[in-house]
Amino acid sequence: MDERGRALNAAHRAATAFLATLDERPVWSRASLDDMLATFGGPLPQEGVEASAVVEQLANDAGPGLVGIPGGRFFGFVIGGTLPAALAADWLVSAWDQNSGSAMLTPATVALERVAGKWMLELLGLPETASVGFVTGGQLANFTCLAAARHAVLSRAGWDLADRGMRGSPPMRFVVGADRHGTIDRAARFLGIGRAEITVVDTDDQGRVDPAALERSLEHGEGPLIVCLQAGEVHTGAFDDLAALIPIAHRNGGWAHVDGAFGLWAAASPALAHLTSGAAAADSWATDAHKTLNVPYDCGMAIVRDPADSIAAFRTGGDYLVYTGLDPWDVTPELSRRARGVPAWAAVRSLGSSGVAALIDRMHANALAMAEGLAAIDGVEIVNDVVFTQVMFRLATDEATRALGAAVLSEGTAVVTGAEWRGRAVLRCAMSSWATTPQDIERTLAALRSLVAA
């Protein structure tokens, strides 16, 4: 066996050993960043060691600093687990080592991504002719869509962004809801749109944009317009009324973008698809397959209704590059890139559309069960309407809520993460993993009952 084979065997043993510990290990890490720096740091090595020894060192020493994200009781942020087929496919992607920006260079992986994109459009109920760019996550999906949007709305106003740049361009109207995700503002900053140029529209108690407020905010404006809407507010899980809001944006000549990092997947469930009613009328959509579809990091998707808008924003130059009509580098900011869409293909191929729907329905059922169990604990208040996968709760005071959050992480049974909602401290529980079982819910509730009582 050569060095590569020994290293891969060592990695396989270490990976399966780690996964086998998930049911019993503390879900939150037991080591700090400083601990891990001390473990892996030191002077620059002067001599190398055999590859399998490197892998074994990684596996042996990283353990205390690892978080049980792939297990069934990680409910922090909105982070999914990894389906078996997607995990194994991701190992193949690394072994194949295909630079997947060009269909001419790597036809197998580009074909897999293209098929995955078509399947995603069908699952999400979006136009079958839209472009799908596989990017790193929700942040880059929003950025990629909004870059295409900026180019398109300026072009409609007679301004050639590629030729003339932003200096002197028509003032842009960038309209968002008060409870948009921070990646929207960050993407705007990357695109040269400052905080003073953002119009913020009022939202209701669940974080949904008020259609009447959007109408008022647009009625006296003019010029290039982008309206950012949301499918799945990160705290409450609430969905904007896309069927009402997207036509308002279009009547005012605007581009409608939907940030659906985790919530857009509701469309794949017949029981929950009503939450995304009207979404297909938008001009672009951002989502993240790592969240609800449960593929490995990283796998965001930037979806744009008209591929010509993606090409106009991203097509590159270079006399040595060969184009095939619509290459991955035509719809994302990257040239060199790993085939991150292949695990998404594997996930859908392993589940089928019925399995994807069942996965999403199970996450929703887990959220309802968690909310019901939490509400039965004396002193716990459920803050949101549990319409999808998010459960937000708190105790009587901010101090008690924050103390409970710290105690949960220290105790180790599960992970929930803190935030603020309407000026109050809250704890957020996101049901995002295929691995979560009813037993995981009950173990978590038992731990919370004990911690609240204490």
C-alpha positions in Angstrom: 0.0 0.0 0.0 1.4 3.4 -1.0 1.4 6.5 1.2 -1.8 7.8 -0.3 -3.6 4.6 0.4 -2.4 4.5 4.0 -3.5 8.1 4.6 -6.9 7.4 3.2 -7.4 4.3 5.3 -6.3 6.3 8.4 -8.9 9.0 7.5 -11.6 6.5 7.0 -10.9 4.8 10.4 -10.8 8.2 12.1 -14.0 9.5 10.4 -16.0 6.4 11.3 -14.7 6.5 14.9 -15.7 10.1 15.3 -19.2 9.5 13.9 -19.6 6.6 16.3 -19.1 8.9 19.3 -21.8 11.4 18.4 -24.6 9.8 20.5 -22.7 10.1 23.7 -20.0 12.8 23.4 -20.8 16.4 24.6 -22.3 18.2 21.7 -20.5 21.5 22.4 -16.7 21.5 22.2 -14.7 21.0 25.4 -11.6 22.9 24.3 -11.1 26.6 23.5 -9.4 28.2 20.5 -6.3 28.8 22.7 -6.3 25.1 23.7 -6.4 24.1 20.0 -3.7 26.6 19.0 -1.4 25.1 21.7 -2.2 21.6 20.5 -1.5 22.2 16.8 0.9 25.1 17.0 4.6 25.4 17.7 7.6 26.2 15.4 7.4 25.5 11.7 8.3 21.8 11.2 11.6 21.4 9.6 11.1 17.7 8.6 8.0 16.1 7.3 6.3 12.9 8.6 4.4 10.1 6.8 0.9 11.1 5.6 -1.0 8.6 7.7 0.8 9.8 10.8 -0.4 13.3 10.0 -4.0 12.1 9.7 -3.7 10.1 12.9 -2.4 13.2 14.8 -5.3 15.3 13.5 -7.8 12.7 14.6 -6.3 12.1 18.0 -5.7 15.8 18.9 -8.7 17.6 17.4 -11.4 15.7 19.3 -11.8 18.1 22.3 -12.3 21.1 19.9 -14.9 19.4 17.7 -18.6 20.1 17.9 -21.2 17.4 17.4 -22.8 19.1 14.4 -23.4 15.8 12.5 -25.4 14.4 15.4 -29.0 14.6 16.3 -28.9 17.2 19.1 -27.1 20.1 17.5 -29.8 22.8 17.3 -27.6 25.9 17.1 -27.7 28.6 14.5 -29.2 27.0 11.4 -26.7 24.3 10.6 -27.7 21.0 9.1 -26.1 17.6 9.4 -24.7 15.5 6.5 -26.6 12.7 4.8 -24.6 9.5 4.2 -24.7 9.7 0.4 -23.7 13.3 0.4 -20.8 12.7 2.8 -19.4 9.8 0.8 -19.8 11.8 -2.4 -17.9 14.6 -0.9 -15.0 12.3 -0.2 -15.1 11.3 -3.9 -15.0 15.0 -4.9 -11.8 15.5 -3.0 -10.3 12.3 -4.4 -11.2 13.2 -8.0 -9.7 16.7 -7.5 -11.6 18.2 -10.5 -11.3 21.9 -11.2 -15.0 22.3 -11.9 -15.3 25.8 -13.4 -15.3 24.6 -17.0 -17.5 22.0 -18.7 -14.7 21.4 -21.3 -12.1 20.7 -18.6 -14.2 18.5 -16.2 -17.4 17.3 -18.0 -18.4 14.7 -15.4 -18.6 17.0 -12.4 -20.1 19.9 -14.3 -22.7 17.5 -15.7 -23.5 16.3 -12.2 -23.9 19.9 -11.0 -26.0 20.8 -13.9 -28.4 17.9 -13.3 -28.4 18.7 -9.5 -29.4 22.3 -10.4 -32.3 21.1 -12.6 -33.5 18.8 -9.8 -33.2 21.7 -7.3 -35.3 23.9 -9.5 -38.0 21.3 -9.7 -38.0 20.6 -6.0 -38.2 24.3 -5.2 -40.9 25.0 -7.8 -38.7 27.6 -9.6 -38.4 28.3 -13.4 -36.7 25.4 -15.1 -34.6 27.7 -17.3 -33.0 29.6 -14.3 -29.3 29.5 -13.8 -28.0 27.7 -10.7 -24.5 28.6 -9.4 -23.1 26.4 -6.6 -21.2 28.7 -4.2 -19.9 28.4 -0.6 -23.0 29.2 1.3 -25.9 31.6 2.0 -23.7 34.6 2.1 -22.1 34.1 -1.3 -25.5 33.0 -2.7 -27.0 36.4 -1.7 -23.9 38.2 -3.0 -24.0 36.4 -6.3 -27.7 37.0 -6.9 -27.5 40.6 -5.9 -24.4 41.2 -8.1 -26.5 39.9 -11.1 -29.4 42.1 -9.9 -27.2 45.3 -9.6 -25.9 44.7 -13.2 -29.4 44.1 -14.5 -31.2 47.1 -13.0 -28.4 49.5 -13.9 -28.5 48.1 -17.5 -32.2 48.7 -17.7 -31.5 52.3 -16.6 -29.1 52.7 -19.5 -25.9 52.3 -17.5 -23.2 49.7 -18.6 -21.7 48.7 -15.3 -19.0 46.5 -16.9 -17.8 49.4 -19.0 -18.3 52.4 -16.8 -18.2 51.1 -13.2 -20.2 52.5 -10.3 -18.8 56.0 -10.3 -21.5 58.3 -11.6 -24.1 55.6 -12.0 -27.8 56.3 -11.3 -28.6 56.2 -7.6 -29.8 52.7 -6.7 -32.7 51.9 -4.4 -31.9 48.9 -2.2 -35.0 48.0 -0.1 -35.0 45.4 2.7 -37.1 44.3 5.6 -36.3 45.3 9.1 -35.6 41.7 10.0 -33.5 40.7 7.0 -30.5 38.5 7.6 -27.1 40.2 8.1 -25.8 38.6 4.9 -28.0 40.9 2.9 -26.3 44.1 4.3 -22.9 42.5 4.0 -23.5 41.6 0.3 -24.7 45.1 -0.3 -21.5 46.4 1.2 -19.4 44.2 -1.0 -21.4 45.6 -4.0 -20.7 49.3 -3.0 -24.1 49.9 -1.5 -23.7 51.6 1.9 -25.9 51.6 5.0 -27.2 55.2 4.2 -28.4 53.9 0.8 -30.6 51.1 2.2 -34.3 51.6 2.7 -35.7 49.6 5.6 -39.3 48.5 5.5 -41.3 47.8 8.7 -42.1 44.2 9.7 -44.6 42.5 11.9 -44.1 40.7 15.2 -42.8 37.6 13.4 -40.4 39.5 11.2 -42.5 39.5 8.0 -42.4 42.6 5.7 -45.6 44.6 5.7 -46.9 44.9 2.1 -48.5 48.3 2.8 -45.2 49.6 4.2 -43.4 48.3 1.1 -45.9 50.1 -1.1 -45.4 53.3 0.8 -41.6 53.1 0.6 -41.7 52.7 -3.2 -44.5 55.0 -4.3 -42.4 58.2 -4.6 -39.1 56.8 -5.6 -37.5 56.3 -9.0 -34.4 54.7 -10.5 -32.8 51.2 -10.3 -34.6 49.2 -7.7 -33.7 45.9 -5.8 -36.2 44.6 -3.2 -34.9 41.9 -0.9 -37.5 39.5 0.6 -37.2 36.5 2.9 -38.3 32.9 3.0 -37.6 31.9 6.6 -36.7 34.5 9.1 -33.7 33.2 11.0 -35.2 33.7 14.5 -38.9 33.0 14.0 -38.8 30.9 10.8 -41.6 33.2 9.4 -42.0 33.7 5.6 -42.7 37.0 3.9 -46.0 37.1 1.9 -44.1 36.6 -1.4 -47.3 36.4 -3.4 -48.2 40.0 -2.3 -44.7 41.5 -2.1 -43.1 40.4 -5.4 -45.8 42.0 -7.6 -45.3 45.3 -5.7 -41.6 45.2 -6.5 -42.3 44.4 -10.1 -45.0 47.1 -10.5 -42.3 49.6 -9.4 -39.8 48.3 -12.0 -37.7 46.5 -9.4 -35.8 43.2 -9.2 -37.2 40.9 -6.5 -34.7 38.8 -4.6 -35.7 36.1 -2.1 -33.2 35.0 0.6 -34.3 31.5 1.4 -31.2 30.1 3.0 -33.2 27.4 4.8 -36.8 28.3 4.3 -37.0 28.0 0.5 -36.9 24.2 1.0 -40.4 24.3 2.4 -41.5 24.3 -1.3 -40.3 20.7 -1.6 -42.9 19.5 0.9 -46.5 19.3 -0.3 -47.6 20.0 3.3 -45.5 23.1 3.7 -45.2 24.5 0.1 -47.9 27.1 0.9 -45.3 28.9 3.0 -43.4 29.8 -0.3 -46.5 30.7 -2.3 -45.6 33.2 -5.0 -41.8 32.7 -4.7 -41.5 31.5 -8.3 -42.3 35.0 -9.6 -39.1 36.5 -8.1 -36.0 37.3 -10.2 -33.4 35.5 -8.0 -33.3 33.2 -5.0 -30.5 32.3 -2.6 -30.4 29.1 -0.6 -28.0 26.8 1.2 -28.1 23.0 0.7 -26.0 22.5 3.8 -28.9 23.6 5.9 -32.1 21.9 5.1 -30.9 19.4 2.4 -28.1 18.2 4.7 -25.1 18.1 2.4 -21.5 18.9 3.6 -20.0 22.3 3.8 -19.9 24.1 1.5 -22.9 24.2 -0.8 -24.9 27.4 -1.3 -26.9 28.0 -4.4 -27.4 31.3 -6.3 -30.4 31.0 -8.6 -31.1 33.7 -11.2 -34.3 33.6 -13.4 -32.5 34.8 -16.6 -29.1 33.2 -17.1 -28.2 36.1 -19.3 -28.2 38.3 -16.2 -25.7 35.9 -14.5 -23.5 35.8 -17.6 -23.5 39.6 -17.9 -22.3 39.9 -14.3 -19.7 37.1 -14.1 -18.5 35.9 -17.5 -14.7 36.2 -17.5 -12.1 36.7 -20.2 -8.9 35.0 -21.1 -7.8 33.7 -24.6 -6.9 30.3 -23.1 -10.3 29.7 -21.6 -12.8 27.6 -23.5 -16.6 28.3 -23.2 -19.4 25.8 -23.7 -22.4 28.1 -23.5 -23.1 28.1 -19.8 -20.1 27.1 -17.6 -20.1 27.3 -13.8 -17.7 30.2 -14.0 -20.4 32.1 -16.0 -22.8 32.2 -13.0 -20.5 32.6 -9.9 -17.6 34.7 -8.9 -15.1 31.8 -9.0 -12.9 30.3 -11.7 -11.1 27.5 -9.9 -13.5 25.7 -7.6 -14.3 22.2 -6.2 -17.3 20.3 -7.4 -19.5 21.3 -4.5 -22.7 20.5 -6.3 -21.9 16.7 -6.5 -22.9 16.0 -2.9 -26.1 17.8 -3.6 -26.7 15.5 -6.6 -26.0 12.5 -4.3 -28.4 13.7 -1.6 -31.3 14.1 -4.0 -30.4 10.8 -5.8 -30.4 9.0 -2.4 -33.7 10.5 -1.2 -35.8 11.1 -4.3 -38.4 13.9 -4.2 -40.5 11.9 -1.7 -37.6 11.5 0.6 -36.7 15.2 0.5 -40.3 16.0 1.4 -40.2 13.5 4.2 -37.0 15.0 5.5 -38.5 18.5 5.6 -41.7 17.3 7.1 -39.7 15.5 9.9 -37.8 18.6 10.7 -41.1 20.5 11.0 -42.5 17.8 13.2 -39.4 17.9 15.4 -39.8 21.6 15.8 -43.5 21.3 16.8 -42.5 18.5 19.3 -39.7 20.6 20.8 -42.0 23.6 21.1 -44.7 21.6 22.8 -42.2 20.1 25.2 -40.6 23.4 26.0 -44.0 25.1 26.6 -44.7 22.4 29.2 -41.7 23.4 31.3 -42.6 25.9 34.1 -41.1 29.3 33.3 -40.4 28.7 29.6 -42.2 31.0 27.1 -42.3 30.2 23.3 -41.8 33.4 21.5 -42.5 32.6 17.9 -45.3 31.0 15.8 -43.6 27.6 14.9 -44.5 27.5 11.2 -41.4 25.7 9.9 -38.2 24.6 11.7 -37.4 27.4 14.2 -38.3 27.4 17.9 -37.5 30.5 19.9 -38.0 30.6 23.7 -37.0 32.5 26.8 -37.3 32.6 30.6 -38.8 35.5 32.6 -35.7 37.6 32.6 -32.8 38.2 30.1 -30.3 37.2 32.8 -32.0 33.9 33.4 -32.3 33.3 29.6 -28.6 33.9 29.0 -27.7 31.8 32.1 -29.8 28.9 30.7 -28.1 29.2 27.3 -24.6 29.0 28.9 -25.7 26.1 31.1 -27.0 24.1 28.1 -23.6 24.4 26.4 -21.8 23.4 29.5 -24.0 20.5 30.3 -23.4 19.0 26.9 -26.6 17.1 26.0 -27.5 19.5 23.2 -26.7 22.8 21.6 -29.1 25.8 21.4 -27.8 29.3 20.7 -28.7 32.7 22.0 -29.9 35.9 20.3 -32.1 38.9 20.8 -35.6 39.4 19.6 -37.4 42.7 20.0 -34.9 43.8 22.6 -35.2 40.7 24.7 -32.7 37.8 25.2 -33.9 34.6 23.6 -32.7 31.1 22.9 -33.0 29.6 19.4 -33.5 26.0 18.5 -33.3 25.2 14.8 -34.4 21.7 13.5 -32.0 21.3 10.6 -30.6 17.7 10.8 -31.7 14.4 9.2 -30.2 12.7 12.3 -32.6 14.1 14.9 -34.9 11.5 16.4 -37.8 11.7 18.8 -35.4 10.3 21.4 -33.0 13.2 20.8 -35.9 15.6 21.4 -36.8 13.9 24.7 -33.2 13.8 25.9 -32.9 17.5 25.2 -36.1 18.4 26.9 -35.1 16.3 29.9 -31.8 18.2 30.2 -33.6 21.5 29.8 -36.2 20.6 32.5 -33.4 19.8 34.9 -31.4 23.0 34.0 -34.5 25.3 34.4 -35.4 23.7 37.7 -31.8 24.3 38.9 
